[in-house]
Structure formats: structure tokens, C-alpha cells
Amino acid sequence: LVQRPKSLSALDFAMKHDHLAFFVAQKTEEHDKPSMADMYTIGVIGKIKEMNRAEDGAVRVLIEGVMRAKSTGIVHEDPFVRVRLEPLPPPLIKKTEKIEALMYSSINQFREIVSMGAPVPLDVLFVILNITDPWVLGDLIASNLDFKIDERQAILEALTVEDKLEVLRQALGRQAQVLRQARKLQAEVGKELDKMQREVFLREQ
């Protein structure tokens, strides 16, 4: 969802040319007008597939990621920010026992998280559970679970497959812990409600 005037200008420019733009995360949500220092340097070159304007002027954009890239400097900031980019293609992957073990562990953690109620579309779930590419596995899981921005960024910035899967595994572990705690709290609340209902029923009697 895009609302800032400079970002909207950038989208309009991209749509009139090659439909490509550089998408990068903001480090915190504190600044409504962030400087480049408030942004990460590594993001994604994305192809704009669809743009839909809402009545309030905001634009909802559907984007397909093309390649990671690193911002190496600003070209200009008006009417939108244009930066120089260094493409970051994925590394060559040679599957090892360690990579297979990390994939197996990550998929099992992901399966546990989904079983505890994490909302993942069925078609995406099917793809993730059957994927054989360890690099893409990290991207798909990170984009379909409620990870923190810094966790997603660490997965995006990983230099090797081993690093990427290890960061992914840690993020999955935290997510699973949160869901276990939420389930425990729900059970405790349920018991408390049952107790209150019994007391009300006994008083009524």
C-alpha cells in the first residue's frame, strides 16, 4: 500500500517506462518522512504487475520480486528518490548434508507454526512443503509469516544459503514460541471463563 507523494511519483514514472522499481524497507515506523539513513540499503528490484488507486489517493500495488539489489548512492531526491543500484544475484548452490538438515528443520518448524493457526494460503502451503530450492524456501516462508522487519531483512541480506536458513530457523523458533505462549494464554482464559460461568450458574440455582 503506497501513500507518500514521492513514492507515488516513483510508481507513476515506473509505469510509464519499464514497470521496475526498487523496494526497500524502513528501519522503524517512527518517521513519516524518512531520510535515506532511515532505510535499509539492501532491497528488491520489483516488477509492478498491478496498480489500483483508492478514493483517498492511496495506491495498492502488486509486485513480483525480480532480484535483490543494494543501494550505493542517491542520484536525486525530487520529484522522487532515484538511487544507483548494485545487483545481488543469488549464490550458486551446492546442496550439502548441512543444507538439507537446515531445510528439513525449517520445514518442520513451519509445519508446526501452521498447525498452531498461522494463516498461510493453501496454495502457498503446498508449494513450501514441496520446495527443493533452499534459497527460495527462505524467501517464501519469510514473506508468508508474521516475522519482524529485522528478521525479514536478515533473511534478505544473507550471503550464503547456510546463513539464510540459519536466520530463517531462528525466526521460525521465535514465531513458534509466540504462538505456543498465545495458545497457553487462550487456554488459561478459557478455564477462567468456564469457572466464571459455573459460578454464575450456581448463583442462579
Summary of the structure (lengths in Angstrom):
residues: 205
radius of gyration: 21.8
end to end distance: 55.2
largest distance: 77.5
contacts: 534
relative contact order: 0.10
helix: 52%
strand: 21%
